[in-house]
């Protein structure tokens, strides 16, 4: 896994150097910028797609950004996440429970773009990705405060293939597929505030995963 991550890191640095050299030595070169918004849920609601239209393994990235050189080499970034906090109380009792769930996904990569028709363009690239998840439940029984926590963190990457439909020079539709291999660790803990002798901390569990993301995620792309 370390060799894979090293290869991804070196590839990204190499792509970045090519992009920088192209901008330095090509006088007519102008950088383009793309902002992408994950519109899958919006399109599903407007067009009333069934569940099968947006199958599992949708892209987790809500916002994307690309910086593109005149030679069609781009540095790509993506970010996605969620956060939810719920508090439960019980009438007539002092007991309460607070449940917190959060997840964050980040990617950085490089790609090469090529026009294949008047309104169509394709891209092929390589991503480095990271993901973190936290599930935390705090229960106040009146006698003690107990915290249950599960968290995981992973690193990885892989190739990505995308396709654009250009509505005009500024607005496009974009979808992509990817194959990501990740490796990470997960752990769970149990903490008693007043009775620490009952505390429990499990050993870290190493996990590996290979995921295929089929092109079911649709992005609205704005170019400037």
N, C-alpha and C positions, 0 to 999 in steps of 0.2 A: 504494500500500500504506500509506503514512503517513497518508493521509486516512481509510482504513478503520480503522486502529488508533486514530486520534484520535476517530472517531465512536463506536467501541466503548467507549473510555475515558470519553467524555462521557456515554454512555448509562448506564454503570455508576454513575457519580457521581450522575446524576439519579435513578436508581432507589434508590440508597442514601439520598438526601435525602428522597425520598418516604417511605421506610420509617421514617426517623428522625422525620419530622414526624408521621406517623401515630401513633407511639409516644408522642410528646410531648403531642399534643392530644386523644387518645382515652383518657379516664381508665380505661375498662374494658379497654383493649388489653393483651394479654398475649402476649409472644413465645413462639413454639414453636421447638423445635430438632429437627432430624432428623440422625441418623447413618446412613449407608448403607454396606453392605459388598457388594462385588462377589461374588456367589455363583454366577456362571455355570459355573465349573469344577466346583463342588460339585454343582449340580443335574445337570450333564451326567453326572457319575460315578454319582450315585444312580439316575437314570432311564435310564442307558445310552444316551444320545443318540448318533447318528452324527455324523460331522464336519460334515454339512450343517446340523445343528441349531444349531451355533454357528459361523456363517459368518465369513468374514474381516471385518475392520474392526469387531471388538468394541471396546467402550470401553476405553481404557487406564487408567481410574481405578479404583484398588482401594478407596479410602476417599472418601466424599463427606460433606459437611456442609451443612445449610441452616438459615438463621435466618429464621423466617416471622413476619410481623406479622399483626395482626387483620384487615387488609384483604387478606390472602392474597398479599402481595408478599414475595418471598423473595430473600435474598442467598445465592448458592450457591458452594461451593468443592469442588474435587476434587484428589486427589493419587494418582499411581501411579508405579511405578518398578521397576527390577530391577538387580541387581548380581551379577556372577559373576566369579570369579577362579580360574584353573587354572594349575598349574605342572607342566611336563613335564621329566623328566630322562632321560638315556640311559645305561644301564648300561655301564660301562667307559670312559665319556667324561666330560669336565668340562662338556660342552655342556648348557645348560638353556634353557627358554623359559617365560615367564610371559605368559598371555593374560588380559586384563581387559576385560569388557564391562559397560557401565552405561547406563541410560536413565532419564530422569525426565520426567514429564508433570504439569503444573499447570494448573488452570483457575480462573477467578473470573468470576462472572456474576450475573445477576439474572433472576427469573422471576415469572410471575403464575400462581396456581393457582385452579382452579374445580372444584367438585363437579358431576358430571354424572349421578350415580345414587346409590343408597343406599351402595354400597361402592366406587364408582368416582370417580376424580378425575383431571383432566388438568392439564397445565402447559405454558406456552410461555415461552421466555426467550431470552437472548442471552449468549454466553460470550466471554471473552477467554482464549486458551490460549497456552501456551509448551511447548516440548519441547527436550530436549538429549540427545544420544547420543555416547558415547565408546567407541571400540574401540582397544585398545592392546596391542601385542605386543612384549615385551622378550626378545631372544635374546642369550645369553651364549655365545660360541663358544670362550672361553678366550683368544683373541687380541684380541677386542674385544666391546663390548656395543652392540648395535644396537637402536634403538627405532623401531618403526613405529606411527604414531598416526593415526587418522581420527576426526574429531569434527564434529558439526553442531549448529546451534542455529536454532530457528525461532519465529516469533511469528505470531499470527493470531486468528481467531475466526469466529463465525457463529451462526445461529439453532439452537435446540434445542426439541424437542417431546417431552413425556413423558406417561406414563399410570400411575396408581396403582390397585392393588387393595387395599382396606383389609381386612385380616383382623380386626382390632379397632382400638380407639382408639390402641394403642401400636405395633402391628406391621403393616407393609404390604409388598407386593411392588411393585417399580417397574421400568419399562424406559423407554428413551428413544431417539430418533433425532436425529441432528444433521447439519448441513452446515457443514463448516469449510474456510475458505480460509486458507492459511498461506504465509509467505514467510520464507526464511532463507538461511543460508550454511553451506557445508561445506568442510573443508580436510583435507589429509593431509600428514604430515611423515615424514621419514626421517632419523634422527640416529645418527651413528657417534661413539662416545665417544673413540676413539683416532685415528680418521682423519676429522676434520671436513671434509676436502676432498670427501668423498663425500656430505655432507649434502644433503638435498633437501627443499625446502619448496614445495609447489605453491600457486599463487594461489587465493584463495577463490573458490568457485563459488556463484553465487546460484541458488536454487531456489525455485520456486513450486509449490504443490500444492492441489488441491481434493479433499476426501474426503467421502463420504457414509457415515455410520454408521447402519446399519439397526438396529431395536430387537431385537437378539439378545443383549444383555447384561441380566442379571437382578440386581437389587439387593434385599437384605433391608434394610428401613427400620425404624428404631426411633425413635419420636417421644416427646419428653418436654418 
